[in-house]
């Protein structure tokens, strides 16, 4: 299933929904009762019983639509405003996890999954603007597959990684490369990865049963329609079992996320004419086969 959070303008109330096979949105919030979770995060935290309740109502709705042709709690996708799926407790974001990306940036491949924390204060939803700060001249995109943790867990064995996973989504790990490199010289990464609107996320969460092999997904990034990244998630250096196992030492809570790094094709690695760094008015599309397309325009920062 594809599970999402949305609102119906002009209302600002966030609602929980599921994408149906016909591309419409089932408003689960309208149907919520004691058995149904009222938000996407509650669905994850509720484990298999909560997820099964959602599966059942989706199946019932699909059947009812065939009989009726329309239902008041089924909406067109173009009439809803997609919001962040939810705000996770933490996001572990891997760097240097694709060989060709390591080469294009002139760095070295890490011996263990190499990561930093992506602050949830930098998150924005599908369709919202990536805000380019005035203090960076090198704003870059990074299309990444995100693993959504499905249960509270710690010290997960690699061969049991899938038990800890709820599903997958997409993050654009937007980076201010000039500031990031300054910080890296002093042994840290913070500002260059965590300014406001530096982490578009979504558009929805896809449950793991719809992604039988997360290492067999085509990843494509387009800027203004031009392809910049085109790779397979199978090219990861440290794959998801290792990522889940290694970082579960932190202690995961249901809903936490691991962003698995980006392949080659970022602006930092471009050596041709002109520049691939993002500018005002650009539109970035991060696509992962079987999951969806995360689309965001680039605008100037409101402050700074």
N, C-alpha and C positions, 0 to 999 in steps of 0.2 A: 504493500500500500504506500501511497504518497500522502503524508500527513502534513498539514499546514496550519498556520495561524493567520487570520485575516481580519479585516474590519469592513463594514458596509458604510461607505461615506453617505451622509456627513457624520454619522456616529463615529466616535473614537474608541468605542468598546471593542476589545479584541475577542475574537471567536475562534473556536477550534473546529477544524474541518478535515475532510478527506477528499482527494481527487478521485472522481469516479471514472470508469472506463470510457465514458463518452466525453471526458474533458470538463465536465461540470463539477461543482463543489458541493459536497454534502455538508450542511451546517449542523455539526454534531452538537454544538452548544444549544441549539434550539430543541434538541431531543434529549439533552442530558437528564439522567435520573440517577438513582443510587448505584446502578450497575455501570453507567457510562462515565468515563473521565471527562472533566469539563475543560481540560487544557492539554496541549501536547506534552508538556513536561509531566503532568499527572499521569498521562498514558504511559510514559516511559517508567516513571517511578512505581506505577501500579503493577508492573510485571506482566506475566502472561495472561492472568485473568482480565486485566484492563484492556490489553491488546486484543484478546479474543472477543470481548464485548464490542469493540470497534469493528472488528472483522464481521461480526454477526450483523450489526446495523448497516454496514456497507452492503453486504450480500442482500439483506432484506430490501434495501433501497433500490438496488439494481433490479431486483425482481419487480418491485412496485412500479418502477418507471416504465418497464416494458408493458405493464398492464394499463397504466394511467396516462403516460406521455408527459406528465408534469407533476411536480410536488412543491408545496410552498417552502420546504426546507432544502430544496436543491436549487443552486444558483449558478448563473453563468460565470465563468472565470473572469471575463472582462468587466463584470460589475462589482468585483470585490477588490480591495486593496491588500496585497500580500504584505504581511508584517514579518518581523523576525520569528523564526519558529518558536524560540524562547531564549532566555538569557541563561547560558550554562554557568555552573559554578566555576569552571576553569577550562581554558583551551591550551593544550600543549601543542606547539607548532614546530614541526621539524624543519631544519635547514639542511642544505647540501645532501639531499636524499635521492637525487637522480644523477647518474654518472655524467651525462652530457652537460647538465646544468653546472655541475662541479667544474668541468673543464672550461665552460664559457666564462665563468666568473674568476678563473684562475686560482681557485682554492683547492683544498685537499679533501678527499673523501674521509668521513669520520669512521672511526672503528666501532662506535656504538651509535644508536640513534641520537643525533645531535639536535637539541631543541631549546626553545625559549618559551616564555609564557606570553600569549596574546591576550591583552586585557579586554574584558567584556565591555568596557566603556568605549572601545573603538568599533563596536559592531554597528552595522547598518543593514537594513533589509533590502531585498531585491527591489530594484526600481529607484531606490534612494540615491542621493548623490555621494560620490567619493569627493571629499573636500580637500583640495590641494592647498597645503599651507604656503604662505608667502615666503617662508624660510627655506624651502627646498626647491631646487631646480631639476631634480632627478627623481620624479615620481614614477614608480614602477608597479607593474601588475604581477601577480603570481597565482595562477589557477591551481587549486589544491583539492584533492579528495579528503573529506573529513569523515572519520569514524566516530559514531555516536555511541557512548558507553551506556549499557542498558541496566546495570545493577551496581549497587555498592560492592566494591571488591578491592582486594589488595593481593600482591604477589601472585598474579595469575600465571600459571604455567603456559609456555608457548603453545603446547598442543591442546590447550583448552581456551584459547583466545576467543573463539567464536561465541562461547557461552557468555562472555562479557559484553557482547556487541548487540545493540538494538537496531542500528541501521547506519545510513550514510547520507551526507549532504555535501555541499560545495562551499568553499571559502576562497575569496580573493585576498591573499595576504599582501595588501598594498604596502609598499616600502618606499621610504625616502632614502634613496641609496647614498647620497652624499653624507647625510647625517649618520646613517647606519655604519658606513665605513669609518667615520670619525670615532664613533662609539666602539666599534670592534677593535680599533687600535688601542683602546684602553681596557679591552677585555670584557665588554658588556654590549648588550643590545636592548634598548628600551624605547627611547623617543622615536627612533627611525622606523619602528614597527607598530607604535601604539598611540599615535595621535588620533584625534576624533575622526571617525568615518574611514579608518584604515583597515576595516575588516568587513566588507560585504559578506553576508552569509545567507544561504538558502538555495532556491526559493522555498523548499520544503524538505522534510526528512523522508527518505525512502527506507522502508523496513528491509532487514537483511535477507528475507526470503525472496525478494525481487532482485537481489544482487548475488547470484550464486558464487561468483568469483570476483572480488573487488580488485584483483590484479590483472583483469582482462578488460578494462574499460578504456575506451578512446577518450583522450582529453584534448580539447581544442579551445584555444583562446583567440578571439577576434577583437581588434580595435578598429572601430569605424568600418566593420565588415571585412577587414584584411586579416588573414590568418597569421598569428604570431607564434603560437605554440600548437604543436600537433604531435602527440606522443601516446604511449600506452602506460597505464599505471603499473604494468608488469615490469617496467624499467626501474622501479624503486630499488635502492641499494639495501635498505633495511625495510622489510615488508611488514605488513600490519600485525601478524602474530608477534614479531619482535617488538614492535612499537607498543602494543598493548601490554605485553609482559614486562618490558623494561620500565615503562612509566607507571605501571600499576603500583610500583613501590611508593609512589606519592600517596596512594590511597584514592581510588576513584569513587565518585558518587554518581548515581544514575543521572544521566544527562550531560556529564562531562564530555569533552570532545578532544580528539587528536587529529590535527591537520598534518597530512603526510608529506608535505614538501611539494616543490614544483619542478617540472622538467625544463629543458632548454627552450630558448625562445624569448626570454625576458629582455626588456630594454637595455639592461646593464650589459648583456652579452652581445648586443648588436654592433656590427662593425661596418655596416654599409653607409651610404650617403644619408645625410639628414640625421634625425634622432627619432627613436621609438619611445622616448619618455612621454608620459601622459601630460596633456595640456587641457586647459579650459575648453569644454565643448566636445571632448572625445566621449565615445561610448564603448565600454568594455563588456564583452560577453564571454563568460566562463562556462563552457559546456562540458559535461561528463555524460557519456552514453549511458542510458538507462536511468539516469538521475534527473537531468534537466539542464536548463540554461539560467545562469545567474547574470542578470544584466543591470549595469549601473552607469549613469553618466558621470562625467567629471566636471566639478564646479570649483570656483575659488572658495577658500575657507571663509566662514562667516567672520572669524576673528583670527588675527595672526597671519 
